[in-house]
């Protein structure tokens, strides 16, 4: 229950940030975007359709045809995200109209692109952490790949993005596409930064002669599994032990204090881990 509550709190916060970035920066500054949002922006420019409502209608057939591929839990979360973020986008957009935000944001589109990328990037990262997605044409790519396995998902996504950006260039102009590419770059970096700063893991190798106390402290204070490796020092020719442990980034300072306090002569190396498979417990949610 606690885990589920945490997930849905992250989903809600992610939806809100995603919607704020779209309403406050993306739409007023006339910045393009890929996926369903890009199509919704074009229809808004051509026919004055509400952006959020259009996003729902674009995603609806994708969820219907891709439900079996997504899985029940993932599909429910993603559908909830699309619905909430779409409502937020239109609602916030209506609130901001009296403030003449479009005129303000059009004065510095570059700044809007950067802050749009940061806000939306953080929102998407939180949504990923909670096990959801923002829907869109990732679903159609999976549907096409399921029907035509010879076509890779990456190539399908690339073709879809090219077609959408061509549509945006025709409707909103090439300038919107250029700023959209800047926004996409900042968005990607924001997602990566959040992942590396909060959810990344580190592998640590502690070389020492008497590992018992260090092991006891790590197991009691960090609640981590440990592997012991026998070793021999090349210079001293003495027997040593290597303690191998994988921890999360936010536990690294505590591990250093444990080693420094129990065995100041221990030799410690720390390196990043790109992926982990197997019995590894996350103390915080990961992307």
FIDOSE-504289 format. One record per residue (C-alpha): x, y, z; residue in three letters; residue number from 0. Coordinates in Angstrom, 3 decimals. Example, Ala and Ser with C-alpha at 12.3 -4.5 7.8 and 13.67 -1.06 7.14 Angstrom:
<recs>
xx yy zz aa i
12.300 -4.500 7.800 ALA 0 $
13.670 -1.060 7.140 SER 1 $
</recs>
This chain:
<recs>
xx yy zz aa i
0.000 0.000 0.000 UNK 0 $
2.847 2.365 0.880 UNK 1 $
4.607 1.596 -2.421 UNK 2 $
1.402 2.102 -4.433 UNK 3 $
0.721 5.439 -2.707 UNK 4 $
4.261 6.566 -3.477 UNK 5 $
3.901 5.577 -7.133 UNK 6 $
0.650 7.468 -7.644 UNK 7 $
1.996 10.546 -5.846 UNK 8 $
4.924 10.536 -8.281 UNK 9 $
2.517 10.068 -11.199 UNK 10 $
0.442 13.056 -10.104 UNK 11 $
3.481 15.289 -9.579 UNK 12 $
4.949 14.176 -12.910 UNK 13 $
1.665 14.928 -14.707 UNK 14 $
1.509 18.374 -13.121 UNK 15 $
5.090 19.284 -14.116 UNK 16 $
4.579 17.922 -17.631 UNK 17 $
1.401 19.988 -17.989 UNK 18 $
3.013 23.135 -16.564 UNK 19 $
5.891 22.858 -19.039 UNK 20 $
3.471 22.402 -21.931 UNK 21 $
1.015 25.153 -20.903 UNK 22 $
3.435 27.815 -19.677 UNK 23 $
6.371 27.367 -22.069 UNK 24 $
5.574 25.104 -25.029 UNK 25 $
2.215 26.412 -26.262 UNK 26 $
2.667 30.184 -25.671 UNK 27 $
6.148 30.221 -27.277 UNK 28 $
4.891 28.238 -30.297 UNK 29 $
7.541 25.526 -29.814 UNK 30 $
7.009 22.267 -31.672 UNK 31 $
7.066 18.815 -30.119 UNK 32 $
7.144 15.214 -31.220 UNK 33 $
4.443 12.600 -30.712 UNK 34 $
0.802 13.257 -29.935 UNK 35 $
1.560 16.687 -28.448 UNK 36 $
3.090 17.840 -31.742 UNK 37 $
-0.015 16.795 -33.673 UNK 38 $
-2.243 18.463 -31.065 UNK 39 $
-0.274 21.729 -31.418 UNK 40 $
-0.773 21.654 -35.196 UNK 41 $
-4.515 21.021 -34.886 UNK 42 $
-4.723 23.828 -32.354 UNK 43 $
-3.068 26.187 -34.834 UNK 44 $
-5.216 25.046 -37.772 UNK 45 $
-8.622 24.511 -36.175 UNK 46 $
-8.278 25.978 -32.640 UNK 47 $
-8.899 22.557 -31.090 UNK 48 $
-7.878 22.407 -27.393 UNK 49 $
-4.417 20.850 -27.111 UNK 50 $
-5.231 18.583 -24.160 UNK 51 $
-8.471 17.275 -25.641 UNK 52 $
-6.742 16.536 -28.952 UNK 53 $
-4.005 14.593 -27.127 UNK 54 $
-6.717 12.381 -25.580 UNK 55 $
-8.336 11.692 -28.969 UNK 56 $
-4.962 10.919 -30.593 UNK 57 $
-4.015 8.519 -27.782 UNK 58 $
-7.405 6.804 -27.510 UNK 59 $
-7.089 4.492 -30.564 UNK 60 $
-3.444 3.785 -29.693 UNK 61 $
-4.439 2.498 -26.240 UNK 62 $
-7.337 0.464 -27.666 UNK 63 $
-5.157 -1.340 -30.228 UNK 64 $
-2.065 -1.559 -28.021 UNK 65 $
-3.702 -2.649 -24.755 UNK 66 $
-2.555 -6.269 -25.008 UNK 67 $
1.027 -5.239 -25.765 UNK 68 $
1.245 -2.790 -22.851 UNK 69 $
-0.076 -4.959 -20.032 UNK 70 $
-2.911 -4.109 -17.665 UNK 71 $
-0.984 -2.178 -14.991 UNK 72 $
1.201 -0.178 -17.372 UNK 73 $
-1.733 0.614 -19.671 UNK 74 $
-3.871 1.831 -16.759 UNK 75 $
-1.139 4.101 -15.402 UNK 76 $
-0.316 5.493 -18.849 UNK 77 $
-3.983 6.126 -19.669 UNK 78 $
-4.418 7.903 -16.329 UNK 79 $
-1.345 10.061 -17.063 UNK 80 $
-2.603 11.004 -20.526 UNK 81 $
-6.050 11.911 -19.169 UNK 82 $
-4.804 13.954 -16.190 UNK 83 $
-2.062 15.781 -18.089 UNK 84 $
-4.458 16.629 -20.924 UNK 85 $
-7.003 18.091 -18.497 UNK 86 $
-4.248 20.028 -16.714 UNK 87 $
-2.890 21.394 -20.022 UNK 88 $
-6.226 22.821 -21.147 UNK 89 $
-7.205 24.025 -17.669 UNK 90 $
-3.884 25.800 -17.047 UNK 91 $
-3.964 27.231 -20.548 UNK 92 $
-7.382 28.804 -19.897 UNK 93 $
-6.208 30.274 -16.589 UNK 94 $
-3.122 31.827 -18.216 UNK 95 $
-4.920 33.478 -21.163 UNK 96 $
-5.782 36.702 -19.233 UNK 97 $
-2.083 37.166 -18.362 UNK 98 $
-1.179 37.458 -22.066 UNK 99 $
1.433 34.750 -21.592 UNK 100 $
1.858 34.114 -25.314 UNK 101 $
3.172 37.620 -25.853 UNK 102 $
5.552 37.334 -22.888 UNK 103 $
6.997 33.940 -23.889 UNK 104 $
7.398 34.872 -27.565 UNK 105 $
9.886 37.565 -26.514 UNK 106 $
12.489 34.934 -25.566 UNK 107 $
11.714 31.602 -27.219 UNK 108 $
15.174 30.200 -26.446 UNK 109 $
14.639 30.663 -22.691 UNK 110 $
11.201 29.087 -23.017 UNK 111 $
12.714 26.099 -24.868 UNK 112 $
15.258 25.520 -22.106 UNK 113 $
12.809 25.790 -19.220 UNK 114 $
10.232 23.755 -21.136 UNK 115 $
12.807 20.965 -21.536 UNK 116 $
13.740 21.079 -17.848 UNK 117 $
10.150 21.085 -16.558 UNK 118 $
8.857 18.416 -18.935 UNK 119 $
12.022 16.337 -18.465 UNK 120 $
11.627 16.234 -14.686 UNK 121 $
7.920 15.440 -15.077 UNK 122 $
8.592 12.544 -17.472 UNK 123 $
11.374 11.222 -15.215 UNK 124 $
8.985 11.105 -12.243 UNK 125 $
6.389 9.335 -14.393 UNK 126 $
8.977 6.751 -15.484 UNK 127 $
10.013 6.251 -11.852 UNK 128 $
6.403 5.394 -11.010 UNK 129 $
6.204 2.826 -13.806 UNK 130 $
4.105 4.784 -16.311 UNK 131 $
4.525 6.657 -19.583 UNK 132 $
3.053 9.646 -21.389 UNK 133 $
1.559 7.410 -24.073 UNK 134 $
1.829 8.761 -27.593 UNK 135 $
3.497 7.157 -30.573 UNK 136 $
5.701 4.810 -28.557 UNK 137 $
2.563 2.634 -28.467 UNK 138 $
2.074 2.767 -32.235 UNK 139 $
5.742 1.813 -32.708 UNK 140 $
5.170 -1.296 -30.582 UNK 141 $
2.002 -2.135 -32.549 UNK 142 $
3.806 -1.830 -35.916 UNK 143 $
6.787 -3.821 -34.628 UNK 144 $
4.422 -6.561 -33.454 UNK 145 $
2.885 -6.784 -36.947 UNK 146 $
6.207 -6.356 -38.799 UNK 147 $
9.028 -7.757 -36.607 UNK 148 $
11.625 -6.980 -39.281 UNK 149 $
11.153 -3.259 -38.559 UNK 150 $
12.983 -2.214 -35.384 UNK 151 $
11.196 0.020 -32.873 UNK 152 $
13.984 2.623 -33.082 UNK 153 $
13.578 2.943 -36.855 UNK 154 $
9.793 3.156 -36.550 UNK 155 $
10.109 5.923 -33.925 UNK 156 $
12.574 7.785 -36.147 UNK 157 $
10.216 7.662 -39.145 UNK 158 $
7.287 8.789 -36.980 UNK 159 $
9.281 11.726 -35.563 UNK 160 $
10.397 12.819 -39.036 UNK 161 $
6.806 12.793 -40.321 UNK 162 $
5.504 14.695 -37.292 UNK 163 $
8.249 17.327 -37.485 UNK 164 $
7.571 17.769 -41.208 UNK 165 $
3.906 18.364 -40.337 UNK 166 $
4.938 20.890 -37.669 UNK 167 $
7.310 22.644 -40.102 UNK 168 $
4.453 23.063 -42.598 UNK 169 $
1.890 24.271 -40.038 UNK 170 $
3.977 26.168 -37.456 UNK 171 $
7.097 26.880 -39.502 UNK 172 $
10.685 25.527 -39.502 UNK 173 $
11.577 27.809 -36.571 UNK 174 $
9.263 25.840 -34.288 UNK 175 $
11.036 22.607 -35.245 UNK 176 $
14.459 24.111 -34.477 UNK 177 $
13.364 25.190 -31.017 UNK 178 $
11.679 21.803 -30.543 UNK 179 $
15.038 20.072 -31.095 UNK 180 $
16.646 22.316 -28.456 UNK 181 $
13.807 21.548 -26.043 UNK 182 $
14.142 17.804 -26.710 UNK 183 $
17.884 17.898 -25.995 UNK 184 $
17.376 19.716 -22.666 UNK 185 $
14.517 17.344 -21.787 UNK 186 $
16.720 14.281 -22.366 UNK 187 $
19.540 15.743 -20.261 UNK 188 $
17.091 16.560 -17.460 UNK 189 $
15.840 12.962 -17.393 UNK 190 $
19.425 11.617 -17.378 UNK 191 $
20.491 14.017 -14.609 UNK 192 $
17.610 12.983 -12.379 UNK 193 $
18.326 9.315 -13.024 UNK 194 $
22.039 9.665 -12.243 UNK 195 $
21.494 11.914 -9.225 UNK 196 $
18.726 9.985 -7.460 UNK 197 $
18.423 6.455 -8.750 UNK 198 $
21.894 5.476 -9.903 UNK 199 $
23.853 2.699 -8.227 UNK 200 $
27.531 2.339 -7.366 UNK 201 $
29.659 -0.767 -7.085 UNK 202 $
32.287 -0.620 -4.334 UNK 203 $
35.329 -2.822 -3.775 UNK 204 $
36.867 -2.577 -0.306 UNK 205 $
40.272 -4.248 0.105 UNK 206 $
41.192 -4.939 3.742 UNK 207 $
42.743 -7.543 6.042 UNK 208 $
39.967 -7.868 8.643 UNK 209 $
36.575 -7.478 6.955 UNK 210 $
34.292 -8.748 9.754 UNK 211 $
33.497 -5.384 11.365 UNK 212 $
33.002 -3.612 8.005 UNK 213 $
30.662 -6.373 6.845 UNK 214 $
28.643 -6.171 10.048 UNK 215 $
28.280 -2.382 9.767 UNK 216 $
27.255 -2.516 6.087 UNK 217 $
24.661 -5.215 6.705 UNK 218 $
23.140 -3.481 9.729 UNK 219 $
23.229 0.149 8.524 UNK 220 $
22.926 -0.139 4.724 UNK 221 $
20.998 -3.429 4.516 UNK 222 $
23.037 -4.604 1.538 UNK 223 $
24.203 -8.033 0.425 UNK 224 $
27.968 -8.554 0.295 UNK 225 $
30.338 -10.823 -1.621 UNK 226 $
33.767 -11.722 -0.166 UNK 227 $
36.695 -12.432 -2.499 UNK 228 $
40.057 -13.841 -1.367 UNK 229 $
43.084 -11.845 -2.551 UNK 230 $
46.832 -11.596 -2.121 UNK 231 $
48.757 -8.298 -1.992 UNK 232 $
51.413 -8.281 -4.733 UNK 233 $
53.821 -6.085 -2.744 UNK 234 $
53.336 -7.460 0.785 UNK 235 $
52.430 -11.004 -0.348 UNK 236 $
49.899 -10.976 2.506 UNK 237 $
46.402 -12.426 2.475 UNK 238 $
43.606 -9.875 2.039 UNK 239 $
39.860 -9.829 1.535 UNK 240 $
37.894 -7.908 -1.087 UNK 241 $
34.409 -6.822 -0.012 UNK 242 $
32.199 -6.334 -3.066 UNK 243 $
28.927 -4.468 -2.520 UNK 244 $
26.454 -2.550 -4.719 UNK 245 $
24.742 0.456 -3.150 UNK 246 $
22.664 3.400 -4.277 UNK 247 $
24.241 6.786 -4.814 UNK 248 $
22.593 8.264 -1.723 UNK 249 $
24.266 5.600 0.464 UNK 250 $
27.825 6.290 -0.689 UNK 251 $
28.745 8.874 1.963 UNK 252 $
27.487 6.565 4.730 UNK 253 $
29.601 3.694 3.346 UNK 254 $
32.713 5.888 3.327 UNK 255 $
32.133 6.830 6.966 UNK 256 $
31.722 3.169 7.911 UNK 257 $
35.012 2.177 6.250 UNK 258 $
36.911 5.170 7.604 UNK 259 $
35.685 4.505 11.132 UNK 260 $
36.241 0.717 11.192 UNK 261 $
39.430 0.369 9.086 UNK 262 $
41.242 3.588 8.049 UNK 263 $
43.857 1.525 6.159 UNK 264 $
41.298 -0.101 3.857 UNK 265 $
41.551 0.609 0.126 UNK 266 $
38.237 1.522 -1.542 UNK 267 $
37.293 1.882 -5.215 UNK 268 $
33.899 3.175 -6.419 UNK 269 $
32.465 3.020 -9.943 UNK 270 $
29.074 3.584 -11.551 UNK 271 $
26.727 0.758 -12.523 UNK 272 $
24.691 1.197 -15.699 UNK 273 $
22.267 -1.689 -15.093 UNK 274 $
21.504 -4.358 -12.494 UNK 275 $
19.763 -7.719 -12.879 UNK 276 $
18.949 -10.128 -10.079 UNK 277 $
18.225 -9.839 -6.385 UNK 278 $
18.881 -6.156 -5.747 UNK 279 $
16.561 -4.078 -3.563 UNK 280 $
16.073 -0.409 -4.391 UNK 281 $
15.714 1.781 -1.318 UNK 282 $
14.266 4.497 -3.546 UNK 283 $
12.310 4.150 -6.762 UNK 284 $
14.269 3.974 -10.000 UNK 285 $
13.664 5.130 -13.525 UNK 286 $
</recs>
